[in-house]
Amino acid sequence: MKELDLYLRAKHDLSNQLQLLSIYCELEDYSKVQSVVQDWSEQLQREQLFIQLSWPQFVNTVVHHKLTTDFRFDFQVETTGNGSQDAWLSAQFTAWIEQAEGQQIIITIQEEAERYHLTFSVDDAATDYYIEK
């Protein structure tokens, strides 16, 4: 996807959110305004936790796919990671997304006692990966 396409897509998504807020304001439905703003804020916080992970190649790979595909992404991150097996993790995600069909991707990352548990889900069909600490 070219840079202009990426820009136009981001602009369109933002415009849709602002239009929704505008409609709720016109209707004086301030509880829905608050709900939209809260949902947006929580999503940005989840993305920020993902971006701060200790797996930079994996993060860059996921962000690339987020920007260049039609999938909607969400993140559930409960760790910062340790950076080990970054290239392997990136390759696993790339192979997984090439086979993925659906619309909503959720990446869940949990820290367990002796390993990290990563789940890539598309429309509720999950694939699990593990990285030893």
Sequence and secondary structure as in RCSB ss.txt:
>XXXX:A:sequence
MKELDLYLRAKHDLSNQLQLLSIYCELEDYSKVQSVVQDWSEQLQREQLFIQLSWPQFVNTVVHHKLTTDFRFDF
QVETTGNGSQDAWLSAQFTAWIEQAEGQQIIITIQEEAERYHLTFSVDDAATDYYIEK
>XXXX:A:secstr
  HHHHHHHHHHHHHHHHHHHHHHHHTT HHHHHHHHHHHHHHHHHHHHHHTSS HHHHHHHHHHHHHSS EEEE
EE      TTHHHHHHHHHHHHHH  SSEEEEEEEE SSEEEEEEEETTEEEEEEEE 
